[in-house]
Amino acid sequence: MDGPGVSCQIKVCMLNPELSYHALSYCWGKQLPTKAITINSALFLITPHLWEILRQIATSTNEYLLWVDAICINQKDMTEKNVQLALMGRIYTTARCVLIWLGVAEDESDAAMEQIQRFNTLLAPVPEPIRNDDDLPDACPKRQNAVWRAFGRLYARPWFLRLWVFQEAVLA
């Protein structure tokens, strides 16, 4: 993917353990495909939501294989969709990396994501369940801290409410 828009190449690959690719886990939403990207020099319509995801990924200088269901599966061919659906477990399990898109940064989501990383460090040595603020290590924000509201808004995003994407994350 390159340039100010989104441009990519379709590459047919056999699904095997040696293949190094990333898979995208995101929530489709109810949008219609109205945004154009270029695939193999041809225009291809995708949803505005997926376009934003790919545009963000395209700003990276790294090139890699990326499996995206809305692009890699012919959505108009029910036979192909059924075959691909049966492969979803393998697709997400063998991906080198699964990119999870929760949405654009807003509602203090950056602060929530940063705090999640801090929690990984702070809470790793905590041997007992945390039942109230007194059980939290001193460096953790207490319940009144605004970061908890940011968590609430982050975890209320559609990605966390969809069964399919949860399965994708677990398989990753």
N, C-alpha and C positions, 0 to 999 in steps of 0.2 A: 504494500500500500504506500502511495507516495503523493506528493503534491498537495495543493490546498484542499482539493476534494478527496475522494476516496477512490483509489484505483488498485486493482489486484489481478492476480492470475488464478485461474482454476487449474489445479493439478490433480489428476486422478492417481490415487495411491492405494496400495494394498494395506490393509490394517494388519500390522505385525509389530512385534516388540521392538524391532530395530528402528522403526519409523519415529522420528522426533517431531512432534507437533504440539501445538497448544489447542485447547478446546475452550469455547466460550459458553459460559453459563449466564443466562440473563432472562429477564421476564419479557415475553413478547408484548404483552399489553393488547389493546384492542384497536390499535392504529392500523390504517390502511397503508399499503406500500406507495408512498408518494415521493420519496427521495431517490435520486438516481446516483448510482455508483458506476464505475467502469470495471467490467470484468472481461479480460481477454479482448480489450478494445471495443467492447459492446456495452451499451447502457443496460443496466439491470435495476429494477425498482425494489427498494426496501422500505421498511417503516422508518419514520423520523427517529424513533428510539434507537433502532439498530444503527442508523446512519451516525448518530451522535457517538455511539460506542466505537464504531470503526474510525470515525474522525479522530477521537481521542487516541486510539491505538496507532493511527497513522502518524501522529506527531513523534512517535518513538523512532529512533534511528535504526533500531534493530529490525531485521527482516526474519520472519519465521513462518512456518506453515501454521495456518489457523483454521480450525474446523468450526464452522458456524452453521447450525442446522438450517436456518432460513435460506442460506446460500448453497450449501452442500447437498441438500435434499430437494429434489424437484417437488415442490409443494402441490403441483397439479397432477402428479402421478401417484395414485393411491397405492399401487403395487410397490413402487419404490419407497414410499413413506413407510409402509408396513415392514419391508425388508430392513430399512434403516432403523426403525423403531426397535426391532429385535437386536440390533447391534449397539444400541445406546450404552449399555453397560460396559461393553468392551471399549467403545470410543472414549468414554470418560475415564475408565480405569487405566488404559494404556497411554493416555495423553501425558506428555512430559510435564505439562503444567495446565491447570484449569483456571482460566481467568474468570473471576466472578464480578459481574457488573451490577452494582446496587443502585446506580443512578448518578446523576450529576451531583457535584458537591453543593449542598445547600442545607439550611437548617442546622448549622453547626456539625455537619457530618464529618468534617475534617477533624474537629476536636474529638468526636467520638472514636474515630478510627485511631487517632494517636493514643487515646487513653486505653484502647483495647491492647495496643502493643505494650503499654506500660503495665497493664494488668498481667499480661503473660509473664513478665519478669517478677512483679511484686507478689503474685498469688501462687506461683509455682511451688514455693516451699511451704505453703500453708497446708498442714496435714488434716485439719478438721473442717467440716462444712461451715460456711459463713451464714449465720442466722440473723445477725443484726450488725449495726455499725460498730459495736464494741469488738466484734470478731475480725474486723478489717485491720490490716497492718496500718500503722500510723500514716504512711505515705499515700494511702488510698483516699480518694475523695469520699466524704460522707454523703449520706442520702440527700441532704439539702443542696449539694453542689449542682450547678447547672449542667454538668456533663451527663448526669443521669437523665435529664430531660432530652439531651441530645441523643443518648442511647435509645430512649423510647421512640423518638422520631426516626432514627436509623432503622430500628427493628420493626417499625410499622410499614416500612417500604414493601412494595408488592413482591419483591424477590423472596422474602421470608414467608410469604403466604402461599406459595405455589409448591405443590408436591413434586412436580417434575424437577425443578431446579434444586430442591433439597436433595433428591436422589443423585443428581449430578455432583453436588458437593461431597456427599458421602462417598461416592465412587472414586472421587479424585483422591 
